[in-house]
Amino acid sequence: MDTSGKFALIGAGPMGLAMAKVLKEQGIAFDGFELHSDVGGLWDIEAPHSTMYESAHLISSKTMTEFADFPMKEDVAEYPSHREMAQYFRDFADQFDLRSHYHFNTEVVQAVPLGNSGHGWRVVTRQNGVQTEAEYAGVLIANGTLSEPNMPRFPGQFDGEMIHASQYRHPEQFSGKRVLIVGAGNSGCDIAVDAVHHGASCDISMRRGYYFVPKYVFGKPADTMGGAIKLPMWLKRPIDSLILKWFVGDPQKYGFPKPDYKLYESHPVVNSLVLYHAGHGDISIRGDIADMAGTTVTFKDGTAANYDMILAATGYKLHYPFIEKTLLNWRGDAPHLYLNAFHPARDDLFVLGMVEATGLGWQGRHEQAEMVARYIAGLRDGSKAAKKLQAEKSASFDRATGGMDYLDLPRMAYYVDKATYRGAVTGWIKSLQSGQG
């Protein structure tokens, strides 16, 4: 079949599904490719690259996370489990008839541009061991950001069991073991709570401090309490810091290090239970690791302890193995793209979902997809707004940080300020809808 007029969409996780939906709405032909046998991406614990674990739940509430035109069902928990989320995305695919556009159990092996014209790609796929090549008008990458483990090199030699959080599935893996969790982000704290209940002991090694946010404030999900008034960051930060002191207290009294950065300069930890268990002595907080020998881990403060298992909750790296890095305009730890989606020089290559922001939710990502789809349609139709966007993305640009000084970490390399980012994206959507620049 002739595919030269279609786009190749890689991934059927939530971002890929959002992109598929808006491509249909804009009348843009595409073929979707998904490695797993069904939709849902990492939220389907059975998917080959899923990093889910049995106790995993959303860290944001359902009303602040759901797609605006597809609310979650009333009987879904306020903080849904991974199984509820997987079902939500399956229902989303059914509602908008998206599965018929996908080739499942199909891996994208390679995407190579056709010449240097910026028009067209040769896409190589593999299904059941058979490779197929086809030409496409463009490539839309939506294969997710949380599948490639960022496994650090630790000093010394550890003779016990060492795994990355991506290999963790169920709390029975901790049974009877002295456990050290390295890293105290959201996953690390979740997993530490599991280890408290199933392991012989649990310590957390932390390189830096974190801000902890409770899941509930005044009996309501904390992320729903922002209200209709949008405060500037210089005012929002001290107010939110005061609220955290009221509801969380001082994590330093439990042994957690004090953050060496301001609130919102890194992603906060949304977890109340880890503080509860630290306060009860169920979790011991350790510093950074200095050395390992046998089953003994020595920390930089000179203390040491013995462990049977080390679990590295050290995050993930962006990973697009089917395309050369130079083609994605990488800078440091992430591709440098206009609004985290548009290649500055090409109009046939887009990255979807490579964006993180506190409170962005799936609706913010749906807006990104809609902006891209409307841009493709605008170029097709010759709209002034699309030409204006084309010129802007081709010029020099900065990430939409809103002036925030985010930590220089791989996981923060594609972080944006929610208000700044959504303001720019929704502004382009309105311009592209009207067709006028």
SVG drawing of the C-alpha trace seen along z (x, -y; Angstrom):
<svg xmlns="http://www.w3.org/2000/svg" viewBox="-20 -38 55 52">
<polyline fill="none" stroke="black" stroke-width="0.4" points="0.0,0.0 1.2,-3.6 2.0,-5.3 3.9,-8.2 1.0,-10.6 0.7,-9.4 2.5,-10.1 4.0,-7.4 3.0,-7.6 5.2,-5.7 3.5,-4.6 0.0,-3.9 0.5,-5.1 -1.6,-8.1 0.4,-10.6 0.2,-8.5 -3.5,-8.1 -4.0,-11.8 -2.0,-12.4 -4.0,-9.8 -7.3,-11.4 -6.4,-14.9 -4.9,-13.6 -8.3,-12.0 -10.0,-15.2 -7.8,-17.2 -8.1,-14.7 -4.4,-13.8 -3.7,-10.3 -1.4,-8.2 -0.3,-4.7 0.3,-4.0 2.9,-1.5 2.9,0.1 5.3,2.6 2.7,4.1 -0.5,6.0 -2.8,3.2 -2.9,-0.5 -1.9,-2.1 1.9,-2.3 3.7,-2.0 0.4,-2.1 -0.3,1.5 1.9,3.5 2.0,6.3 3.6,4.1 7.2,5.1 8.6,1.7 6.2,0.9 7.9,-0.3 4.8,0.1 4.7,1.9 1.6,3.4 1.2,0.6 1.6,-2.3 -1.0,-5.0 -1.2,-8.4 0.5,-11.1 -2.0,-13.7 -5.8,-13.5 -8.0,-12.1 -9.8,-15.5 -6.5,-17.3 -5.1,-14.6 -7.9,-13.4 -8.5,-14.4 -11.1,-17.3 -13.4,-15.6 -13.1,-12.2 -13.6,-12.4 -12.8,-9.4 -15.7,-7.4 -17.3,-8.3 -16.3,-5.0 -12.6,-5.5 -10.5,-6.4 -9.4,-10.0 -5.8,-8.8 -6.3,-5.9 -4.2,-2.7 -2.2,-1.8 -4.9,0.8 -7.6,-1.9 -5.4,-4.1 -4.7,-1.3 -8.5,-0.7 -9.1,-4.4 -6.7,-4.5 -8.3,-1.4 -11.7,-3.1 -10.3,-6.2 -9.1,-4.2 -12.6,-2.6 -14.4,-5.9 -12.5,-7.6 -12.0,-4.4 -8.2,-4.6 -7.1,-0.9 -8.0,-0.5 -5.2,-2.9 -2.5,-0.9 -0.2,2.0 0.2,3.8 3.1,6.1 5.2,4.0 8.5,2.4 9.9,-0.6 13.5,0.4 14.6,-2.7 13.5,-6.0 15.7,-7.6 15.0,-10.8 14.7,-10.6 17.5,-12.8 18.1,-16.3 14.9,-17.9 13.1,-17.7 10.3,-15.8 9.7,-12.2 11.0,-9.3 11.8,-5.6 10.4,-3.8 11.6,-0.2 9.3,1.9 9.5,5.5 6.5,7.7 6.8,11.4 10.5,11.3 9.7,9.9 11.0,6.5 9.1,4.1 10.1,0.8 7.7,-2.0 7.9,-5.6 6.0,-8.2 5.4,-11.9 6.5,-12.5 7.3,-10.9 5.5,-11.6 7.4,-10.2 5.3,-9.3 7.1,-6.4 7.2,-7.8 9.9,-9.1 10.0,-6.6 11.2,-3.3 15.0,-3.6 16.5,-3.2 19.1,-5.7 21.3,-3.3 24.2,-5.0 27.6,-3.5 28.2,-3.0 31.6,-3.1 33.0,0.3 31.5,3.8 28.1,4.9 27.6,8.6 23.9,8.6 21.0,8.1 21.0,4.8 18.1,3.8 16.7,0.6 13.1,-0.5 12.1,0.5 12.6,4.2 10.4,3.9 6.9,5.3 5.6,6.6 6.5,6.1 7.2,9.8 10.6,9.1 11.6,7.5 10.5,10.5 12.9,10.8 15.5,8.5 17.4,5.6 16.7,3.0 18.4,-0.2 16.5,-2.5 18.7,-4.9 16.8,-8.0 13.8,-9.5 11.7,-10.7 8.0,-9.8 8.7,-6.2 11.5,-5.7 9.2,-6.9 6.3,-4.7 8.6,-1.6 10.1,-2.4 6.7,-2.2 6.3,1.3 9.6,2.3 8.6,1.2 5.8,3.8 7.6,6.7 11.3,6.3 13.3,6.9 14.4,3.2 14.3,0.2 16.7,-2.7 16.7,-5.5 19.9,-7.0 19.4,-10.6 21.8,-12.9 19.6,-16.0 16.5,-17.1 13.0,-17.2 9.8,-19.1 7.0,-16.8 3.4,-17.5 0.5,-15.7 -2.1,-14.0 -5.0,-15.6 -5.5,-19.1 -8.7,-19.7 -10.0,-16.4 -9.6,-17.2 -6.8,-16.2 -4.1,-18.8 -3.8,-19.6 -7.4,-20.7 -6.9,-23.4 -5.2,-25.9 -8.4,-27.9 -9.3,-30.1 -6.7,-32.8 -3.4,-32.3 -0.6,-33.8 2.7,-34.9 5.6,-32.6 7.1,-35.3 3.8,-35.2 2.8,-31.6 6.1,-30.1 5.9,-31.7 2.2,-30.9 2.6,-27.3 5.7,-26.9 3.6,-28.1 0.8,-25.7 3.4,-22.8 4.7,-23.7 1.2,-23.6 0.3,-20.2 3.7,-18.5 5.8,-20.1 9.6,-19.9 10.8,-16.7 14.3,-17.5 13.3,-16.3 12.9,-12.8 16.4,-13.0 15.6,-14.2 18.1,-16.6 17.0,-20.2 16.5,-21.0 19.3,-23.2 16.9,-24.7 13.6,-26.6 10.2,-25.1 9.1,-24.2 12.7,-24.2 12.4,-20.4 9.4,-18.0 8.0,-17.7 7.3,-14.3 3.6,-13.7 3.6,-11.1 2.4,-11.4 3.2,-7.8 7.0,-8.0 7.0,-10.8 4.6,-8.8 7.0,-5.8 10.1,-7.9 8.4,-9.5 7.7,-6.0 11.2,-4.8 10.3,-2.3 12.5,-4.1 16.0,-5.4 17.4,-8.2 20.9,-7.9 23.2,-10.2 25.0,-9.7 26.9,-6.5 30.7,-6.6 31.6,-3.0 30.4,0.6 32.2,3.8 30.4,7.1 27.1,6.4 28.3,3.3 27.5,-0.2 29.4,-3.1 27.9,-6.6 29.6,-9.9 28.9,-10.9 31.0,-7.9 28.2,-5.6 27.7,-2.1 25.1,0.6 24.6,4.0 22.0,4.8 20.7,7.7 19.2,5.6 19.8,2.2 17.0,0.7 18.1,-2.3 15.1,-4.6 17.3,-6.9 14.9,-7.7 15.0,-7.3 16.7,-8.7 15.1,-9.9 15.5,-7.1 14.7,-7.2 16.7,-4.2 15.2,-4.1 16.5,-7.6 19.9,-9.2 20.4,-11.8 21.6,-14.4 18.3,-14.3 16.5,-15.3 18.7,-18.4 19.9,-17.0 21.5,-19.5 22.7,-17.9 20.2,-15.5 17.3,-16.2 16.4,-17.3 16.1,-21.1 12.7,-21.5 10.3,-24.5 7.7,-24.0 9.3,-20.6 7.7,-19.3 8.8,-21.1 12.1,-20.5 13.5,-23.9 14.4,-22.9 12.0,-20.1 8.3,-20.1 8.1,-16.3 9.4,-15.3 7.7,-15.9 8.2,-14.6 5.2,-14.3 5.0,-13.9 8.6,-15.0 7.3,-17.6 7.0,-17.6 5.4,-20.3 3.8,-20.2 0.1,-19.8 0.2,-19.6 -1.9,-16.5 -3.0,-14.6 -5.0,-17.6 -1.9,-19.7 -0.4,-16.9 -3.5,-16.7 -3.2,-20.4 0.4,-19.8 -0.9,-17.1 -3.6,-19.4 -1.2,-22.2 1.0,-19.9 -1.9,-18.4 -3.3,-21.9 0.2,-23.0 0.5,-20.0 -3.0,-20.8 -2.2,-24.5 0.9,-23.9 -1.3,-21.6 -3.9,-24.3 -1.4,-27.2 -2.6,-29.2 -0.8,-32.3 -0.8,-31.1 1.1,-28.0 3.7,-30.0 4.1,-32.3 4.7,-29.3 7.1,-27.8 9.2,-31.0 9.1,-31.2 10.3,-27.7 13.1,-28.1 14.5,-31.1 16.3,-31.0 14.2,-30.0 14.4,-28.9 12.6,-26.3 9.3,-27.6 10.6,-27.7 8.8,-30.9 12.1,-32.1 12.3,-29.2 15.8,-28.0 15.3,-24.2 17.9,-21.8 20.5,-20.8 19.4,-17.1 18.5,-14.8 14.9,-14.4 14.5,-18.2 16.0,-18.8 12.6,-18.9 10.7,-20.5 8.6,-23.6 6.5,-26.0 2.9,-24.9 1.4,-28.4 4.0,-29.6 3.8,-26.4 0.0,-26.0 -0.3,-29.7 2.0,-29.4 0.4,-26.2 -3.2,-27.3 -2.3,-30.6 -1.0,-28.8 -4.1,-26.5 -6.3,-29.6 -4.2,-31.2 -4.1,-27.9 -7.9,-27.5 -8.5,-30.9 -5.8,-30.5 -4.5,-34.0 -1.1,-34.8"/>
</svg>
